Amino acid sequence: MRFGLWYHLRNPKRWERPAAELYASTLDQIVEAEALGYDSIWTSEHHFTEDGYLPSSLLFLATVAGRTERVRLGTLILLLPLHHPLRVAEDAAVLDLLSGGRLDLGVAAGYRVEEFDVFGVPHKERGARVDEALSILAGAWGDGPFTHEGRFFRFDEVDVTPKPLQRPMPLFMGGQSKAAITRAAKHGCHLLPSSTTDFDLVPFYHAALRDHGRDPAQYRIKTFRPLYCCEDRDRGWDEVKEHWLYQHNCYRHWYREAGDSVAPDLTRADDLPRANYIVGTPDDCERAIRDLHRELPFDEFIFWAYPPGFPVEQATRSIKLFAREVAPRFGSEA
């Protein structure tokens, strides 16, 4: 089994530190994580947030590529409808070349209303735009020029250069809705679902792949969940719970704006759904990951390196403890 770390570089006012300092300490942590044996580094993307949520994943990952040698570099996720697909094709190809073929490009439709409004992209078109953009990416990374005439983009005999080092480029679809999974199967994307789903995701994905003439054995599933590895479960929860409460309420607010939820914010961190968070000793972490793997078979488990506002240096203790005490127990398990 492989293990990855996920970053969004949020910097809430309550715990704010200089942005340059946060970025520098995060990069130092990533370098250390590679030395500890982690397999991948992932970044999220959001725009126009008061906490400075990372808006430019590929640019940040290009810097990571220059500081590392082995770890894979992934987007979890790139908000595809907010970008011109030809620019995505170019930037991803350049990053793949710079990193020696280490890019895993994860994309999704997005949901946050403000981002679509500011960029002038109709929120209701996001699914259709992802479908068209994925077709354009395939053409852009193919041999020679290609022509496209679609609902949103039209161009004739465009040759996107340079081509990525990886052919084909590994493409992942974020999200866990049936629509997202069906889209992933249609376009031949691997899957990046949340670990909290309310239906049998893997059989649904495999059936959708077969419906499109694809062999499920050729496709990978990577999943994620908040995790904090520590020496004492209760003390560890007290250390991180306010930071996860902040994150929980931010996402609830965005989901409500998008019409995807009516759930109100929580006022107490101890009211968070503890089952959605892995906090505890190495034994606790191992047990939780094994339980999760039985429910949702995956080949890589990814967790947030630190929740919003949590001291990066303090989070490094968790990352070290997990790498030394938990990851070796899984060996080469798939």
Residue pairs with C-beta under 8 A, 6 or more apart in sequence:
1 289
1 293
1 299
1 300
1 301
1 330
1 331
1 332
1 333
1 334
2 39
2 40
2 222
2 299
2 300
2 301
3 38
3 39
3 40
3 300
3 301
3 302
3 303
3 322
3 323
3 327
4 38
4 39
4 40
4 41
4 42
4 72
4 74
4 222
4 300
4 301
4 302
4 303
5 30
5 33
5 38
5 40
5 41
5 42
5 302
5 303
5 304
5 305
5 319
6 42
6 43
6 44
6 76
6 224
6 302
6 303
6 304
6 305
7 26
7 30
7 41
7 42
7 43
7 44
7 54
7 60
7 304
7 305
8 43
8 44
8 46
8 53
8 54
8 304
8 308
9 22
9 23
9 26
9 43
9 52
9 53
9 54
9 60
10 49
10 51
10 52
10 53
10 54
10 247
10 308
10 309
11 17
11 19
11 22
11 51
11 52
11 308
11 309
12 50
12 51
12 246
12 308
12 309
13 50
13 51
14 246
14 309
15 243
15 308
15 309
15 310
16 309
19 52
22 312
25 312
25 313
26 305
26 312
27 63
27 64
27 67
29 305
29 312
29 315
29 316
29 319
30 41
30 64
30 67
30 68
30 71
31 67
31 68
32 316
32 319
32 320
33 41
33 71
33 305
33 319
33 323
34 41
34 68
34 69
34 70
34 71
36 319
36 320
36 323
36 324
37 323
37 327
38 71
38 319
38 323
39 71
39 72
39 300
40 71
40 72
40 73
40 74
40 104
40 300
40 302
41 61
41 64
41 68
41 71
41 72
41 73
41 74
42 73
42 74
42 75
42 76
42 106
42 224
42 302
43 54
43 57
43 60
43 61
43 74
43 75
43 76
44 53
44 54
44 57
44 75
44 76
44 77
45 53
45 54
45 55
45 56
45 57
45 75
45 77
45 78
45 79
46 53
46 54
46 55
46 79
46 112
46 115
47 53
47 55
47 82
47 114
47 115
47 118
47 119
48 114
48 115
48 118
51 250
51 308
51 309
54 60
57 75
57 78
58 75
58 78
58 91
58 92
58 95
61 73
61 74
61 75
61 95
61 99
61 103
62 94
62 95
62 98
62 99
64 71
64 73
65 73
65 95
65 98
65 99
65 102
66 98
70 102
71 102
72 102
72 103
72 104
73 95
73 99
73 102
73 103
73 104
74 103
74 104
74 105
74 106
74 172
75 104
75 105
75 106
75 107
76 106
76 172
76 174
76 192
76 224
76 302
77 106
77 107
77 108
77 172
77 174
77 192
78 88
78 105
78 106
78 107
78 108
79 107
79 108
79 109
79 110
79 115
80 88
80 107
80 108
80 109
80 110
80 129
80 130
80 133
80 134
81 109
81 110
81 116
81 121
81 125
81 126
81 129
81 130
81 133
82 110
82 115
82 116
82 119
82 121
83 133
84 153
85 132
85 133
85 136
85 137
85 140
85 153
86 136
86 140
86 153
86 155
86 158
86 160
88 105
88 133
88 137
89 136
89 137
89 140
89 141
89 160
90 140
90 160
92 103
92 105
92 137
92 164
92 169
93 141
93 160
93 162
93 163
93 164
93 169
94 162
95 103
96 102
96 103
96 164
96 165
96 166
96 169
97 162
97 164
97 165
100 165
101 164
101 165
101 166
103 164
103 166
103 169
103 170
104 170
104 172
104 190
105 169
105 170
105 171
105 172
106 171
106 172
106 173
106 174
106 192
107 130
107 133
107 134
107 171
107 172
107 173
107 174
107 189
108 130
108 173
108 174
108 175
108 180
108 192
109 126
109 127
109 129
109 130
109 175
109 180
110 116
110 126
111 126
111 254
111 255
111 258
111 260
112 254
112 257
112 258
113 123
113 254
113 257
113 258
114 257
116 122
116 123
116 126
117 123
121 129
123 258
125 152
127 179
127 183
128 151
128 152
129 152
130 183
131 183
131 186
131 187
132 150
132 151
132 152
132 153
134 171
134 183
134 187
134 189
135 148
135 150
135 187
136 148
136 150
136 153
137 169
137 171
138 187
139 146
139 148
140 146
140 158
140 160
141 160
141 163
141 164
141 167
141 168
141 169
143 163
144 159
145 157
145 158
145 159
146 157
146 158
146 159
147 155
147 156
147 157
147 158
148 154
148 155
148 158
170 190
171 187
171 188
171 189
171 190
172 184
172 189
172 190
172 191
172 192
172 222
173 180
173 181
173 183
173 184
173 187
173 189
173 190
173 191
173 192
174 180
174 192
174 193
175 181
175 192
175 193
175 194
176 193
176 194
176 196
176 197
176 201
178 199
178 204
181 191
181 193
181 201
181 204
181 205
181 208
182 208
183 189
184 190
184 191
184 205
184 208
185 205
185 208
185 209
185 211
185 212
185 214
186 208
186 212
188 212
188 214
188 219
189 219
190 219
190 220
190 221
190 222
191 201
191 205
191 219
191 220
191 221
191 222
192 221
192 222
192 223
192 224
193 201
193 221
193 223
193 296
194 223
194 224
194 225
195 223
195 224
195 225
195 292
195 296
196 225
196 276
197 296
201 296
202 221
202 296
202 297
205 216
205 219
205 221
206 216
209 215
209 216
209 219
210 216
220 299
220 300
221 296
221 297
221 298
221 299
222 298
222 299
222 300
222 301
222 302
223 292
223 296
223 298
223 300
223 301
223 302
224 301
224 302
224 303
224 304
225 276
225 277
225 278
225 292
225 301
225 303
226 244
226 276
226 277
226 278
226 303
226 304
226 307
227 277
227 278
227 279
227 285
227 288
227 303
227 304
227 318
227 322
228 236
228 237
228 239
228 240
228 277
228 278
228 279
228 315
228 318
229 236
229 280
229 281
229 282
229 285
229 318
229 319
229 321
229 322
229 325
229 326
230 236
230 239
230 279
230 280
230 281
230 317
230 318
230 321
231 281
231 321
232 281
233 279
233 280
233 281
233 284
236 279
236 280
237 274
237 279
239 314
240 279
240 307
240 310
241 269
241 270
241 272
242 269
243 306
243 307
243 308
243 309
243 310
244 269
244 272
244 277
244 307
245 266
245 268
245 269
245 272
246 307
246 308
246 309
247 307
247 308
248 266
248 272
249 265
249 266
250 308
252 261
252 263
252 264
252 265
252 266
253 265
255 261
255 263
256 262
256 263
266 272
278 284
278 285
278 288
278 289
278 303
280 288
282 321
282 322
282 325
282 326
282 329
285 322
285 326
286 326
286 329
286 330
289 301
289 326
289 330
292 301
293 301
299 334
305 312
305 315
305 319
306 312
306 314
306 315
